[in-house]
Amino acid sequence: MTEDGIRLKRWVKRHYPKISDGEFHKLCRSGQIRINSSRCHGDEILHANDALRLPPFMSELKQNKNEKKESGIKFSLADLEKLRKCMIQNDPDFVAFNKPSGLAVQGGTGVKKAMDKMVAALFPYDSILPVHRLDKETSGVIVFAKNQRAAQNLASQFRDKTANKEYLALLSGAVSKKTGIIDNFIIKGKVFDSDEEIPSNAQQAITKYQVLAELPGILAWVKFAPMTGRTHQLRVHAAFSLGAPIVGDRLYMKHNDEIKKNNLLGSVLESNKLFLFAYKLSFQHPATGKIVTIRAQMPDFMASVVKFLEFKVD
């Protein structure tokens, strides 16, 4: 059922919890709730692009006070259908998606759409819980647990770094050492090496990297394997530790004025997307213990550039 959509009654009860079952069925019988201008019984399954008509008074009952304070996140049935098409693997204990760039994983200030709420809407009979995260601008594999037991197991794997994440990124500039491990400390987008005075609230950040290919002096195609999970870790390590910020990184590319002088890179940047892709994730299945490896398909905006440059994915 989660593949086809959400039942009307379930959708209404989720968004209008103050309406009783009797009131809901009365609204259906009287024609005050309609789907595509047609009367309904309440057990219909909603699909993308359906026009759902509700009586005006229901807007006052839409959410309780706690939900209103959360962040005012909104999404449509069409949004849910788009996300459903991004599903990679659907398991009784977890669901994996190929997250598009620009979609936040969780709500917050200024966030209008959050992936965790949308996944919960796709799977209304499961307890959807995030177990790791990706930056809003980053695309690629992300996993949500479907029950509390799986959430605890998977979250511990990400916390203990037994889950392995691999990223592909296009960097602007040259990377002198082609393989290595970056090990330093990060706080608010700043890097501190071990021989410096390190602020007490800075966190250790460790990243393995390998240059897979390059356009000498202009672009580097790099594989990252983060050993820790700090905020913007790969973006900061690319920009400051390697001296080559990730293409499309509007926050950290400003530190490299030379890229603005290169016409090729300028044309690449027209996509206005971050060229950082979480392409592979491996972890132990929370129930069987077997190793699960999930790969995502590279987004078109990135794949077209990589193909043009004749860089290999792996």
C-alpha positions in Angstrom: 0.0 0.0 0.0 2.8 2.4 0.8 3.9 2.0 -2.9 0.6 3.3 -4.2 -0.1 6.1 -1.7 -2.0 6.8 1.5 -5.6 6.1 2.3 -7.8 9.2 2.5 -8.9 8.5 6.1 -5.3 8.0 7.2 -4.2 11.2 5.6 -7.0 13.2 7.1 -6.5 11.8 10.6 -2.7 12.5 10.3 -3.3 16.2 9.4 -6.5 16.9 11.2 -6.2 14.8 14.4 -9.2 16.6 16.1 -11.7 15.1 13.7 -13.4 11.9 15.0 -14.1 8.9 12.8 -17.8 9.7 12.9 -17.2 13.3 11.8 -14.9 12.2 9.0 -17.4 9.7 7.5 -20.2 12.3 7.8 -18.1 14.8 5.8 -17.6 12.1 3.1 -21.3 11.1 3.0 -22.4 14.8 2.7 -19.9 15.4 -0.1 -17.9 18.0 1.9 -14.7 16.0 1.3 -14.2 15.1 -2.4 -11.4 13.7 -4.5 -11.2 15.0 -8.1 -14.7 16.5 -7.6 -16.1 13.1 -6.9 -17.8 11.9 -3.6 -15.7 9.5 -1.6 -16.2 6.8 1.1 -13.0 7.3 3.0 -11.0 4.3 2.1 -9.8 5.6 -1.2 -6.0 5.7 -1.9 -4.6 9.1 -2.7 -2.2 9.5 -5.6 0.0 12.3 -6.9 -1.9 15.2 -8.6 -5.2 14.2 -7.0 -7.3 17.3 -6.2 -8.6 17.0 -2.6 -11.4 19.3 -1.6 -11.9 19.9 2.1 -14.5 22.2 3.9 -13.0 25.6 4.9 -13.6 25.1 8.6 -11.1 22.2 8.7 -8.2 24.6 8.3 -8.7 25.6 12.0 -8.3 22.0 13.0 -5.2 21.2 10.9 -2.5 20.8 13.6 -2.2 20.8 17.3 -0.1 23.5 19.0 3.1 21.4 19.2 3.0 20.7 15.5 2.6 24.4 14.7 5.7 25.3 16.6 7.7 22.6 14.9 8.5 24.6 11.7 5.4 24.8 9.5 6.7 22.2 7.1 4.4 21.6 4.1 4.5 19.2 1.2 2.1 18.0 -1.4 1.0 14.6 -2.7 3.1 15.3 -5.8 6.1 15.9 -3.5 5.5 12.5 -2.0 5.3 10.8 -5.4 8.6 12.3 -6.4 10.2 11.1 -3.2 8.7 7.6 -3.6 10.4 7.4 -7.0 13.7 8.1 -5.2 13.3 4.9 -3.1 16.2 2.5 -3.5 15.4 -0.3 -1.1 12.4 -1.0 1.1 13.0 -3.5 3.9 10.8 -4.4 6.8 13.3 -2.7 9.1 14.5 0.3 7.0 14.0 2.2 3.8 16.7 3.8 1.7 16.4 6.7 -0.7 18.6 8.5 -3.2 18.1 11.9 -1.6 18.0 14.8 -4.2 20.1 17.9 -3.7 18.2 20.7 -2.0 16.0 18.5 0.2 16.5 18.8 4.0 16.6 15.6 6.0 15.0 17.2 9.1 13.1 20.4 9.8 14.6 23.6 11.2 14.7 27.3 10.7 13.6 28.2 7.2 13.0 24.6 6.2 9.7 24.2 4.3 10.0 20.6 3.4 11.7 17.9 5.5 12.4 14.4 4.3 11.7 12.7 7.6 8.1 14.0 7.6 7.6 13.0 4.0 9.0 9.5 4.6 6.6 9.2 7.6 3.7 10.1 5.3 4.8 7.4 2.7 4.9 4.8 5.5 2.1 5.8 7.9 2.0 2.4 9.6 5.7 2.4 10.5 7.7 4.4 13.1 10.0 6.3 10.7 13.2 7.5 12.5 16.3 9.1 10.9 19.6 7.3 11.8 22.1 9.5 10.1 22.0 12.6 8.0 23.2 14.4 4.8 23.5 18.1 4.3 20.6 19.7 2.5 22.8 20.3 -0.6 24.3 16.8 -0.7 22.7 14.1 -2.8 22.8 10.3 -2.4 22.1 7.4 -0.1 20.2 8.0 3.1 18.5 5.4 5.3 15.5 5.7 7.7 14.6 3.1 10.3 11.0 1.8 10.3 10.9 0.8 13.9 12.5 1.6 17.3 14.6 -1.6 17.4 16.1 -1.0 14.0 16.7 2.7 14.8 18.7 1.9 17.8 20.8 -0.7 16.0 21.5 1.4 12.9 22.1 4.6 14.9 24.7 2.8 17.0 26.5 1.6 13.8 26.7 5.2 12.5 27.8 6.5 15.9 30.5 3.8 16.3 31.6 4.2 12.6 31.0 0.5 11.8 28.7 1.7 9.0 30.8 2.7 6.0 30.0 5.8 3.9 31.7 6.7 0.6 31.2 9.9 -1.3 32.3 11.2 -4.7 33.1 14.9 -5.2 34.3 17.2 -7.9 36.8 19.6 -6.5 37.9 22.9 -7.9 41.7 23.1 -8.0 44.7 20.8 -7.6 45.2 18.2 -4.9 48.9 17.7 -4.5 48.9 14.5 -2.5 46.7 12.0 -4.3 45.7 9.8 -1.4 45.8 10.2 2.4 44.0 10.7 5.6 43.0 14.2 6.9 43.0 14.3 10.7 42.3 17.7 12.4 39.8 19.5 14.4 36.7 21.5 13.2 34.5 24.1 14.7 32.0 26.3 12.8 33.7 25.8 9.4 37.2 26.4 10.7 40.0 23.9 10.8 42.7 23.5 13.5 45.7 21.2 13.2 47.1 19.3 16.1 50.1 21.7 16.4 47.8 24.7 16.9 45.9 25.9 20.0 42.6 24.0 19.6 39.4 25.5 21.1 37.9 23.3 23.8 34.6 22.9 21.8 36.4 21.9 18.5 35.7 18.3 17.3 38.2 15.8 15.8 37.4 15.2 12.1 39.0 12.3 10.1 38.5 11.7 6.4 40.2 9.2 4.1 40.4 10.4 0.5 41.7 9.3 -2.9 42.0 11.3 -6.1 40.5 9.2 -8.8 41.1 11.5 -11.8 41.9 15.1 -12.5 42.0 17.9 -15.0 45.5 19.1 -13.9 45.4 22.3 -12.0 41.6 22.8 -12.6 39.5 19.9 -11.3 40.0 16.8 -9.2 37.6 13.9 -9.0 37.9 12.6 -5.4 36.5 9.7 -3.3 35.9 10.5 0.3 35.4 8.1 3.2 34.6 10.0 6.4 35.6 8.3 9.6 33.8 10.9 11.7 30.6 12.8 11.1 31.1 16.5 11.8 28.9 19.2 10.3 30.2 20.1 6.8 33.2 17.8 7.4 33.9 16.9 3.7 33.2 20.4 2.5 35.6 21.9 5.1 38.3 19.3 4.5 38.1 19.9 0.8 38.3 23.6 1.0 40.9 24.1 3.7 42.8 20.8 4.2 43.1 20.0 0.5 42.9 23.6 -0.8 40.3 22.6 -3.4 36.7 23.4 -2.4 33.8 21.2 -3.8 32.3 22.6 -7.0 29.0 24.3 -6.3 29.9 24.9 -2.6 28.7 28.5 -2.3 29.7 28.7 1.4 33.4 27.6 1.1 34.2 28.4 -2.6 34.5 32.0 -1.8 37.9 31.2 -0.3 39.3 30.3 -3.7 39.2 33.3 -6.0 41.2 31.5 -8.8 38.3 29.3 -9.8 36.4 32.4 -10.9 39.0 33.0 -13.6 38.5 29.6 -15.2 35.9 29.4 -18.0 35.4 25.7 -17.8 34.7 25.7 -14.1 32.5 28.7 -14.6 30.3 26.7 -17.0 30.1 23.8 -14.6 29.0 26.1 -11.8 25.9 27.1 -13.8 24.2 24.1 -12.3 24.1 25.9 -8.9 24.3 22.4 -7.2 26.8 20.9 -4.8 29.0 18.3 -6.5 29.1 16.0 -3.5 27.4 12.6 -3.8 26.9 9.9 -1.2 27.1 7.0 -3.6 27.6 4.0 -1.4 26.6 2.9 2.1 27.4 -0.4 3.9 26.1 -1.6 7.2 24.9 -4.7 9.1 21.2 -5.5 8.7 19.6 -4.7 12.1 17.8 -8.1 12.2 20.0 -10.6 10.3 23.4 -9.1 10.9 24.3 -9.6 7.2 26.2 -6.8 5.4 23.9 -4.6 3.3 25.5 -2.4 0.6 23.4 0.2 -1.0 24.4 2.3 -4.0 22.7 5.3 -5.5 22.5 6.5 -9.1 24.4 9.8 -9.6 22.2 12.8 -10.2 22.0 14.0 -13.8 23.6 17.4 -13.1 26.7 15.6 -11.8 26.7 12.6 -14.1 26.7 14.8 -17.3 29.8 16.7 -16.2 31.6 13.5 -15.1 30.8 11.9 -18.4 32.1 14.9 -20.3 35.3 14.9 -18.4 35.6 11.1 -18.9 36.0 10.5 -15.2 35.1 7.1 -13.8 32.6 6.6 -11.0 34.6 3.9 -9.1 
